[in-house]
Amino acid sequence: MRLATLSKSRRTESLVLSPIDNRRLADLCGQFDQNLRQIERYLGVEISNRGHIFNIIGPPKPVAVAKTVIEKIYEETQKPGINNAQIYLILQSEMNQVEHPLKKTNHELTIHTGERSIQPRSQNQYIYVDNILTHDINFGIGPSGTGKTYLAVACAVAALESDKVRRIVLVRPAVEAGEKLGFLPGDMADKVDPYLRPLYDALYEMLGTERTLKFIEHNIIEIAPLAFMRGRSLNDAFIILDESQNTTKEQMKMFLTRIGFGSKVVVTGDITQVDLPKDTESGLRHVIKVLKDIDEISFTFFQAHDVVRHPLVQQVVNAYEKFDERRHD
């Protein structure tokens, strides 16, 4: 768990929450004030309260962040059932804005899907969504947990809901850790499903299970292995290639040339987690070099501080990056 750097200067600030609602206050504080303790540990502050009046003690910046976090969590308690994960994401988002302030653009970057509204939580996520809105071909590259696939699917659902595209095509190379489809039991759908499960999960969250299955049944949403893209031309579609680090150079070229009129492409991947044979160059690594000078194609590179999963994931990513740097020195 992250602990903010303490400074010698300490201050006390008060915060009065409104409207007064004892159920929401109980959700905010958590059982035995566990949610307040979580905020204290993360930011290095002390929090006490009497009813809806809160006192926060600590260094100026963490105190200011704590006030904002408490206010945002209280907003979230309008719907019952806030959990540790939601609190952590709010904490991380606010600290990221302090350390890496968002530089706003003229575009509205709240993504509205069938079930919820989604906002970027870091500068790189903000840039990524802005790039998707303004470019026809986009690459999101970085470690797991940075929101690459999730935000791409959200943008695709929003485009479908607003009639900017007629269908969504979600694609993944069906080769992981050296396994091939033939080693898996069942028909083709059974073989492909395990590789595409993260895409299903995102769709269920944004559209609901019933609507997602209905769209898949009517081919409005198509989920397919990369091999099925050969020979096709896709018009008026939002196409996402996930786990693209496991494509070959030839597969990447084939995929990118499927784009038709009125379509948008997002390619996501992590070049540190390639499962191809050792002598095979990743199509994602290769395409960065080939297309880097085309202005109409965007590349967004995510870092460890963009990770929005369990707090230890960020530390794991940082540890691997430092290890690789020492190994190459």
Solvent accessible surface area in square Angstrom, and as a share of the most:
residue,aa,sasa,rsa
1,M,94,0.42
2,R,73,0.27
3,L,117,0.58
4,A,10,0.08
5,T,125,0.73
6,L,101,0.50
7,S,59,0.38
8,K,204,0.86
9,S,66,0.43
10,R,118,0.43
11,R,112,0.41
12,T,82,0.48
13,E,37,0.17
14,S,69,0.44
15,L,14,0.07
16,V,102,0.59
17,L,8,0.04
18,S,84,0.54
19,P,86,0.54
20,I,136,0.69
21,D,49,0.25
22,N,117,0.60
23,R,98,0.36
24,R,24,0.09
25,L,22,0.11
26,A,62,0.48
27,D,36,0.19
28,L,0,0.00
29,C,11,0.06
30,G,18,0.17
31,Q,127,0.56
32,F,183,0.76
33,D,49,0.25
34,Q,92,0.41
35,N,7,0.03
36,L,1,0.00
37,R,81,0.29
38,Q,10,0.04
39,I,0,0.00
40,E,31,0.14
41,R,128,0.47
42,Y,4,0.02
43,L,0,0.00
44,G,12,0.12
45,V,8,0.05
46,E,93,0.42
47,I,9,0.05
48,S,63,0.41
49,N,46,0.24
50,R,211,0.77
51,G,41,0.40
52,H,17,0.07
53,I,89,0.45
54,F,0,0.00
55,N,57,0.29
56,I,0,0.00
57,I,59,0.30
58,G,0,0.00
59,P,4,0.03
60,P,49,0.31
61,K,141,0.60
62,P,12,0.07
63,V,0,0.00
64,A,54,0.42
65,V,8,0.04
66,A,0,0.00
67,K,50,0.21
68,T,46,0.27
69,V,0,0.00
70,I,0,0.00
71,E,74,0.33
72,K,79,0.33
73,I,0,0.00
74,Y,7,0.03
75,E,104,0.47
76,E,84,0.37
77,T,0,0.00
78,Q,116,0.51
79,K,162,0.68
80,P,103,0.65
81,G,58,0.56
82,I,23,0.12
83,N,77,0.39
84,N,86,0.44
85,A,64,0.50
86,Q,64,0.29
87,I,0,0.00
88,Y,13,0.05
89,L,41,0.20
90,I,15,0.08
91,L,0,0.00
92,Q,3,0.01
93,S,11,0.07
94,E,18,0.08
95,M,16,0.07
96,N,4,0.02
97,Q,64,0.28
98,V,61,0.35
99,E,77,0.35
100,H,65,0.29
101,P,85,0.54
102,L,33,0.16
103,K,155,0.66
104,K,142,0.60
105,T,55,0.32
106,N,159,0.81
107,H,82,0.37
108,E,123,0.55
109,L,10,0.05
110,T,28,0.16
111,I,10,0.05
112,H,111,0.50
113,T,16,0.09
114,G,38,0.36
115,E,105,0.47
116,R,108,0.39
117,S,65,0.42
118,I,14,0.07
119,Q,118,0.52
120,P,15,0.09
121,R,75,0.27
122,S,2,0.01
123,Q,26,0.11
124,N,25,0.13
125,Q,6,0.03
126,Y,12,0.05
127,I,70,0.35
128,Y,1,0.00
129,V,1,0.00
130,D,22,0.11
131,N,22,0.11
132,I,1,0.01
133,L,80,0.40
134,T,67,0.39
135,H,44,0.19
136,D,85,0.44
137,I,26,0.13
138,N,1,0.00
139,F,0,0.00
140,G,0,0.00
141,I,5,0.03
142,G,8,0.08
143,P,16,0.10
144,S,39,0.25
145,G,7,0.07
146,T,0,0.00
147,G,13,0.13
148,K,19,0.08
149,T,26,0.15
150,Y,66,0.25
151,L,5,0.03
152,A,0,0.00
153,V,0,0.00
154,A,0,0.00
155,C,8,0.05
156,A,0,0.00
157,V,0,0.00
158,A,23,0.18
159,A,12,0.09
160,L,19,0.09
161,E,67,0.30
162,S,61,0.40
163,D,128,0.67
164,K,146,0.62
165,V,11,0.06
166,R,171,0.62
167,R,47,0.17
168,I,0,0.00
169,V,0,0.00
170,L,0,0.00
171,V,0,0.00
172,R,13,0.05
173,P,4,0.03
174,A,11,0.08
175,V,53,0.31
176,E,41,0.18
177,A,80,0.62
178,G,52,0.50
179,E,82,0.37
180,K,132,0.56
181,L,42,0.21
182,G,66,0.63
183,F,153,0.64
184,L,42,0.21
185,P,113,0.71
186,G,49,0.47
187,D,89,0.46
188,M,87,0.39
189,A,64,0.50
190,D,80,0.41
191,K,37,0.15
192,V,10,0.05
193,D,46,0.24
194,P,81,0.51
195,Y,15,0.06
196,L,2,0.01
197,R,98,0.36
198,P,67,0.42
199,L,0,0.00
200,Y,28,0.11
201,D,74,0.38
202,A,8,0.06
203,L,0,0.00
204,Y,59,0.22
205,E,77,0.34
206,M,0,0.00
207,L,1,0.00
208,G,18,0.17
209,T,72,0.42
210,E,146,0.66
211,R,91,0.33
212,T,0,0.00
213,L,91,0.45
214,K,116,0.49
215,F,31,0.13
216,I,50,0.25
217,E,139,0.62
218,H,111,0.49
219,N,84,0.43
220,I,55,0.28
221,I,0,0.00
222,E,30,0.13
223,I,27,0.13
224,A,3,0.03
225,P,5,0.03
226,L,2,0.01
227,A,74,0.57
228,F,100,0.42
229,M,0,0.00
230,R,153,0.56
231,G,70,0.67
232,R,64,0.23
233,S,83,0.53
234,L,6,0.03
235,N,68,0.35
236,D,50,0.26
237,A,0,0.00
238,F,3,0.01
239,I,1,0.01
240,I,0,0.00
241,L,0,0.00
242,D,8,0.04
243,E,49,0.22
244,S,0,0.00
245,Q,5,0.02
246,N,3,0.01
247,T,0,0.00
248,T,33,0.19
249,K,78,0.33
250,E,117,0.52
251,Q,54,0.24
252,M,4,0.02
253,K,146,0.62
254,M,14,0.06
255,F,2,0.01
256,L,22,0.11
257,T,79,0.46
258,R,43,0.16
259,I,50,0.25
260,G,19,0.18
261,F,180,0.75
262,G,53,0.51
263,S,8,0.05
264,K,39,0.17
265,V,1,0.00
266,V,0,0.00
267,V,0,0.00
268,T,0,0.00
269,G,3,0.03
270,D,10,0.05
271,I,46,0.23
272,T,99,0.58
273,Q,92,0.41
274,V,50,0.29
275,D,53,0.27
276,L,23,0.12
277,P,91,0.57
278,K,208,0.88
279,D,149,0.77
280,T,47,0.27
281,E,65,0.29
282,S,3,0.02
283,G,0,0.00
284,L,0,0.00
285,R,110,0.40
286,H,59,0.26
287,V,8,0.04
288,I,36,0.18
289,K,120,0.51
290,V,85,0.49
291,L,25,0.13
292,K,126,0.53
293,D,114,0.59
294,I,75,0.38
295,D,125,0.65
296,E,125,0.56
297,I,23,0.12
298,S,8,0.05
299,F,43,0.18
300,T,5,0.03
301,F,91,0.38
302,F,7,0.03
303,Q,82,0.37
304,A,6,0.05
305,H,48,0.21
306,D,0,0.00
307,V,1,0.00
308,V,32,0.18
309,R,131,0.48
310,H,112,0.50
311,P,18,0.11
312,L,97,0.48
313,V,38,0.22
314,Q,30,0.13
315,Q,86,0.38
316,V,76,0.44
317,V,20,0.12
318,N,55,0.28
319,A,58,0.45
320,Y,147,0.56
321,E,66,0.30
322,K,121,0.51
323,F,106,0.44
324,D,44,0.23
325,E,110,0.49
326,R,154,0.56
327,R,154,0.56
328,H,139,0.62
329,D,152,0.79
